[in-house]
Amino acid sequence: MDQRELMTLQQYLQEYGQQAEIFVQQLQLLENGRMEALAAIESLEDMLTAGEGTVLLQIGGGASVRARVEEPEKVLLAIGADVVVERSNKDAVEFLKERVMEMEASAKKVAETIDRLRGQMNEINKRIESGYQQAMASGEMQE
């Protein structure tokens, strides 16, 4: 294996590492979305049992206010592309459960892609190591 081939393999290794990092970030976003949807499901279900009581509403930045939910059986639900629809609480919960299942399926595919990339990176590492050993044995490499 010559020096040029070793450099090419190192470049592939670096590119695969960057791709893997992007997929890891995507996996984290999916997990965050899944946890957010599960929290919303729990809140919606709790609102039905609480009736028209007071709830703690997070408004961002670590701040919350006490709010009274006048119609806990009706929910405004963002369905994508800045579109918000009114749904029953039950329908909103079902929609969110489906969204969770979709995110879990996507996360599984992303995790499989990460595993595949890591496998390819391991193979490239082995080839690079083998190339260095061959070069050292033949005296081509200088320190």
N, C-alpha and C positions, 0 to 999 in steps of 0.2 A: 504494500500500500504506500503510495507516495504522499508527499507533504500536501499537495493540492487536494487529494481525496480526503485526507484528515481534516483539512480546513473546511471542506464542503460538509463533511459529517458534523463538525462542530457548529456550523451555521444552521444545519437542519435541527440539531439538538436545541439550539437557542430559539429557533422559530417555534418548535413544538412546545418548548417551555412557556413561551409567550401565549400561545394558543391555549395551553392548559390553564394558565392563570386567568385568562378571559372566561373560560368555562367555569372555573371555580367561583369567580365573581357572579356569573349568571346563576350558578347553583345557589349561592347565598341570597341573591335577590328572590329566587323562587321560594326558598325557605322562609324568608321574611314575609313574602306575600301570603304564603300558606298560614303562617302563625297569625298574621293580621286577620285573615278570613276566619280562622278558627275562633279568635277572640271576638270577632263580630257575631259569629253564630251564637256563641255563649251569651253575649250581651243581649241579642235579640230574644233568645229563649228566656233569659232572666226577666226581661221587660214584660213579657206576657204574664209571668207568674206574679210580678210586682204590681201589675195593673197600672193605675195612674199615679203611682208614688213618685217621689223625688229620686233622681239619679245623679251621679257624678259624671259630668260631661267634660272630656278633655278638649281643650281648645288650642293646644299646641304650646310649645316652649315650656313644657312642664307645668302649665297652668290648667286648672280645672274649675268649673263652676257647678253649683247645684242647679238642676233644671227639672222641670216637671214635664213628663211626656204625656201629652194630651190624648194622643191616639197611638198606643203601643202596637196596635194591630196593623197599622199602616207604616210602610217604610219607603223612603226614597233611596233608590239603588242605582249606583253608577254601573252601567252595563258596558261601557267602553266608548271610545271616541267622543268623550265629553257629553255622552247621552245619559240622562238620568230619567228613570221611570219610577212611578209609584207602584208598589207591589204589596200584597198582604205580607204580614210578618212570616207566615209559613212559607209562602213562595220565595221570599227573600232568603230564608234559611236554606231552602232547597237549591236555589241558584248558587249560593255561596258554597254549599257542599259539593256541587258539581264543579265549581271553580277549584276547590281544594283538590278534588280528584284529578282534574286536568293538570294542575301544578305538580302533583305527585308524579303523574306519568311523565311530564316534561323533565322533572328532576331526575327521574330514573334514566331517561335517555341521555341527559347531560352527564350524569355520573358514569354511564357506560362509555361515553365519548372520552371522558377524562381518563378512565382506566385504559382505554385503547391507546390514547396518546402516551400515557406513562409507560405502557408496554413497548411502544415504538421507541420511546426515549431510552428505555433500558437496553433495547437491542442496539441502538446507535452507540450508547455508552460502551457496550461490549465490543463493538467493532472498532471504536476509537482506541480502547485499551489494547485490543489485539494489534492494531496498527502500530501503536507506540512500542509495544513489546517487540514486534518484528523489526521496527526501525532501530531500537536499541540493540537488539541481537546482531543486526547486520552493521552496526556502527554508523548509521545514517544520521542519527539524531545527535546534536551537540547540546550540552547544557550551558 
